[in-house]
C-alpha cells in the first residue's frame, strides 16, 4: 500500500500528462507523442489509485484488466476502418454505463 503523499503526487503528475496529451492532439506532428502522454497518465492514475491507502481486494484487478484487454484486442482486430464511427459510439455507450455503475 502506498502513502497518501505518493498518491497525491501521482495525481498531479497524471493531471499534467493529461493536459499535455490534450494540448498535443491539436497538432498533427505532436499527436503520436500526445497519445503516449495520455497512456502514461492513465497508467499512473490507475496504478496509484488501485494501490493507494484504503483500497483492498487486489486479487480481482489483474484478471479484470486481462479480460478487458483481450476483449479490446479481439474487437480491434475485427473492426474495419469504415466501421470505426460505430465502434466509437458503442465504446461511448460503455463509458456511460460505467458512469451509471459508479
N, C-alpha and C positions, 0 to 999 in steps of 0.2 A: 504494500500500500504506500502511496506517495503522500508527502506532506502537502498541506494546503498552499504553501508558498510556491512549490513547483507547479501545482495545478494552475495557480493564478498567472505565473509567468508563461506557462504554455498557452493559456487562453489569450494572453496579449500577443504572443508570437503567432498563434493561429489567426488572430484577427488581422494582424499586419499582412500575413501571407494571403488572406482572402482579399484584402484591399488591393494588394499588388496584382493579384490574379484578375480582379475585375478591371483594374486600370489597364493592364496589358492586353486584355481582349479587344480593346478598341483599335489596336494597331496590328495589321496582318503579320508584320515581321516579328512582333513580340508575342504572338498568340500562343505559340508552342511552349515557350517558357512560362507564360501566364497560366497555362493549363497545369503545368508541373507545380507552380506555386499553389494552386488550388488543391491539387492532390496531396501535397505535403502538409498543407494547412489542415485538411480534413483528417489526415492520418494522425497528426499531432493532437487535434481536438478529440478524436475518438479514443486514442490511447490514454491520454491523461484524464479524460472523463471516466473511462471504464475502470482505471486503476487508481482513481483518486480516493480521498477519505470518504468513508460512509457507504462505499459501494461493495457489495459482496456477490457471491454466486458467479464466479468467473467461469465455471465449468461449461456454461451454455454459450459463451461468447464465441469461441473458435468454431464450433460446429455450425452455428448460425451464419457466421461470416463465410465459411466454406460453402454452405448450401446456397447462399446468395450469390457468391462468385460463380459457382457452377451454373446456376440458372442464367445469370447475366452473360456468361461466355456462350452458352447454348443459344440464347436469343440473339446475341450479337452476330453469331455465325450464320444464323438462318435468315436474317432480315436483309433484303435488298435495299440499295440506296434509295430507290423510288418509294419504298415503304417507310422511310425514316420519319416523316412527319407523324404518321400514325403511331409509330413506336414511341416517339417523344410524348405524344398526347397520352398514351397508355401509362408511361412512366410518371407523368404528372398526376395522373389519377392515383397511382400508388402513393405518391407523396401526400396527397390529400387524405388518403385512407390512413396513412401513418400518423398524420396530424390528428385524426379523429381518435385513434387509439392512445395517443399521448395525453 
